[in-house]
Amino acid sequence: MGAVVESAVGTKPNQDVFSETLQQLAAMDKNIVAVTSDSRGSGKLVPFGQKFPEQIVEIGIAEQNLVGVAAGLAAAGKKAFAVSPACFLTARALEQIKNDVCYSDNRVTLVGISAGVSYGALGTTHHSLHDFAVLRAINNITIVAPADNFETEQAVKLAAESNKPVYLRFGKKPMPLLSPDEPGDFQFGKGRVVKEGADIAIIASGETVYPALQAAKKLEAEGIAATVVSMHTIKPLDVQLISQLAAQTKAILTVEEHMVNGGLGEACASYLIQHGYRKPFKIMGIPDEYTVTGSQVEILGHYGISESGIAAEAAKLLASA
């Protein structure tokens, strides 16, 4: 893209960093177009629309049309970012994602905002706990859940450069930087090791990576050394890194803001079991039940997806090794 893009990194909601980075890219590339389904407010795209009124398309609450229009723009040479709440984008418009974007190989970046249980008390209708599962079953799409502002900025830049369909998943709460001093490298399909330890590997994605890192620090005080990985790319999965972790640690724990069916954990389990893994393994996520009502923190805490809950589960798993 030529020009240097100023960093948008800080301790902010990833959705804010997405918007800031997209604005910087759009200023240099008029082919970048944001398409929204009455979601420019929740998607933090109001400033984008004010700065680039000819590079934003408002569809209204019609997610199937949103994806279809984005695919058409991509087919005409645009770099389309289709922005909508993850719960609706990956359910109402699934057929369009499968056929118009992936099967037709259009360079659309699907942006699922307020993902997981970010909408909190709005309940199951607004939770996105299925998106990894349904999109993993579709060929020709990269699935990415950035953990912090650094990963978000890099993911948006890579998506803008990609010639293939991409799904970016963002939550709403401010996310601390995982490695403030040395953020390291970021590539689609390559997990990011944010802490090293020889006892147990904790593989997490999205907003669950930070509590996993805090849990690892808590375990360290108890004499347990944990590796923590931000497996930001759910597909393609970094199986090389998973193989290394399987060989170098005594147990593996996966953590995600997604149902335990079909997500990061099952992707890791499928690879491991087919390659002879016999050490303790556990998936932490939302169980297959009616989801409790509450804020994001309350819901995740109820299911143990918190610093103390992850630490306790990791210690229990390691004890069975």
N, C-alpha and C positions, 0 to 999 in steps of 0.2 A: 504493500500500500504506500510505501515510500516514506512519507513524513512520520516523525516521531509523535506518538500519542502520549499526552500527559497522563500520569497515573491517577486513577480514581480511588486508589486503595485507602482504606481506613477502617475504623470499627463502626460500620453502618449496616443496615439491612442489605442483604445481597441484591434485593430488587432495586435499591437506590443506586448501587454500583453498576448494575446492568444498564439502567437508564443513562447514567453519566457516561459510561463507556460508549454506548450506542450513539449518543449525541456527538461525542468526539469523532467517532468513525464516520458518522453521517456528514459531518462538516467537510470531510475530505473526499467522500464518495457519494455522489448523488444517486447512485444506484441502490443505496441502502434505503429500504422502505419498511416502516412499522405498520402493521395491520392489527387493529384492535377490535374487540367485541364489547364495546361500551366499557372498556377496562383501562382507558388511559390514566384514570385517576389511581386505581389500585395498582396499576403497572408502573406508576411513577413516570408516565409519559406526557404529562401536561407540559413540562418545559420543552420536550422534544417537539410537540405539536406547535408550540409557540415559535420555536426557532426554525423549524422545517415544515411549514404547513403543506408544502407540495410533496413531502416524503412520508406522509402519514395518511392512512385510509381507515375511516371509522365504519365498521360494518353493522354495529348494533349487536344486540343479544341474539346472535345467529352463528354459533360456532362452526357449523358445517359450511356455511358460506365463507366464514373467516378463512378456513383452511383452503377451500376451493379458490378464493380470490388470491390468496398468497401463492398458491401453486401456479395460477395463471400469470401472476407478476413475475415469478421465477422463470417460467417458460419463456417470458419475453425479455429476459436478461437482467431482471432486478434481483437484489439480494434481500429477500423478504424475511422479516421477523414477525411471526404470527403470535400475538400476545393475548393470553386469556387465562383465567383461573384454571389451574391444572386439573381440578376435578371435572370441569366441563369440557376442556380441550381434549382430554384423552378418553372421554366417554361418549359425549354427543357427537364428536367429529371423528371417531375412530375409523370409520369407513373411508372418509376423505383422506385421513393420514395414511392409511394403508394404500389406497389406490392412486389418489391425486399427487401425493408427495413421494412415498417410498417406491411403489411399483413404477411410477412414471419418472422416478429419479430426478425430481426437481429440488433445486438447492434452497429449500425452505428451512429456516430455523424456527422450530416450535418452542415457544417460551411459556412454560407452565408456572404461573405465579401463585403465591399463597398456597404452596403445596403441602403435602402431608396433612397435619392437623393444625395448620397455621390459622385457619378460621375459627378454631376453638369451639365455643359454645354454639355456633351455627349448626354444628352437628354433622351427622353422616352424609347428608346430601352435599355438603361442602368439603368433606375430607377427600383427599386424593391419596388413597392407600392401595390403589390398583395400577397406577400408571407404569411402574417398572414392569409389572407382570405382563400387561397387555402389549406394551411396546417391545419387550424382549421377544415376543412371539412373531414380530413382523420383521421381515428381511429389509436390510438397507437403511438402517437408522442408527446413529450414535446417540447414546443415552447418557447424559451428564448431570450430576447433582453436586455443584460446587459447595465446599464447606465453609469458605471464608471469602473476604473481599478480594484477596489476591487471586484465588482460584476463579472467582466470578469474572474479574476483569480479563484474565487470560482466556477463559472459556468463551466469552463474547467475541474477543478478537479472533480466536481460532474458528469460531462458527462463521464469522463474516468472511473468512478466507476459504472456508470449506466449499467444495463443489458437490457435497453430499448432504442429505437430510440430517438434521441434528435436533435433539430434544434437550433443552436446558430447563432445569427444575430449581426454582427459588422459593425460599420461605420469607417470612416477614420480619423476624426479630433481628436486632443488631448482632453481628457475629464478630467476636474477637479474632484477631489474626493468630493463626496456629503457630507460625514461626516468624515473629516480627523482625528478627535480625537477618535471618537467612531463609527466605521463602523457598528457595530451591527452584527446580525446573517444573514445568507444567506441560504435559502433552495429553491429548485424548488417548485413552487406552493404556495409560501408565499410572499406576497408583503412586501416591506421594507419601513417603515414610516421614512422619513428623516426630516420632520418638522411637528409639531402638531399645530392645530388651530381649533376653534369651529365654524367658520362661513361657510367656503366652503372647500370642498375636491377637490384637483387637482390630478387626477390619470394619470400618464404619464409612458411612456416606452422608453427604449433606450436613444438616444442622446437628446430627448426632455425633459428629467427629469431635467437636469441642468437649462435650461431657465425657466422651471416651478418653480424651487426652487428660482431662482432670482426674478421671478415675485411675488412669495409669500413674499419675503423680501420687495419688492416695495409696495405691498399691506399693509404690516404691518405698514409701515410709514404713510399710509392713514387710519389707524385704522381698517383694515380688517385682521382677523386672519385666515390663510389658512393652512390646512393639506396638505402636499405633499407626495405622495406615488410613489415609483418606483415599478410599477407593471411589474417587469422584466419577469415574466412568464405569457405569454398570454394564455397558455394551459398547465396544468390545471389552471384555474383561481382561485384566492383566494377569493371565494365568502363569506367566513366568515368575512374577512376584509371589503369587500364591504358592507356587511350588517351592520357592525359597523359604517362605514362612513355615510351610509344612515340614520342611527338613530341619529348620533351625530352632523351632520352638516345640514345646511339649503339648500345646493345645491351641485351638483357634476359636475365637468368639467373634461373631459378626453382629453389627448393630445398625439398625435403619429405621427411619420414620416411614414405614411402609408395612403392609400386612406381611406376616411371616411366609405367606404363600407367594411364590413367583418372583421375589425380589432379589436383592443382593445376596442374602444368605443362601437361598436355594441355588443361585448361580454358582456360588463358591462350593456348596455341598456337591452339586452335580459334577463339577470338575474334579474335586478331591476324591469322591468315592469311585469315580471311574479310573482314577490313577492310583488306587491302592491305599488311600489314606485310612489309617486305623487308630489315630489318636483322638482324644476327646474333642468334640465339636458342638457348638451351640449357636442357634439363631435367636437374637433378641430383636423383636419388632412388635407390631400390633397383632394380637392373636385373632384367630378366625371366630369372632363373636360380635355381638352388638357393642359398638364402641361407647365407652362412658362419655358423659358430657362434662365439659369444663374448658378452661383455657388450654393453650398448647402445653404449657409447663405442667399443668395439673394432669392432663391426659397422659403425657409421656411419663410423668412421675408415677402415675397409677400402674403403668406397665413396667416400671423399673428402669426406664430409659433416662437415667440421671447419673450424676457422678457416683453417688453412693450405691445405686442399683447396679450399675455396670461393674463397679469394683467388687461388689458382693458376688455377682454372677461369675466374674472372672476367677475369683479366689476359689469358689466352689468347683468350677470346672477344672481348674488346675489341680485341686486336691484329688480329683478322680483319675488323674493321669498315671 
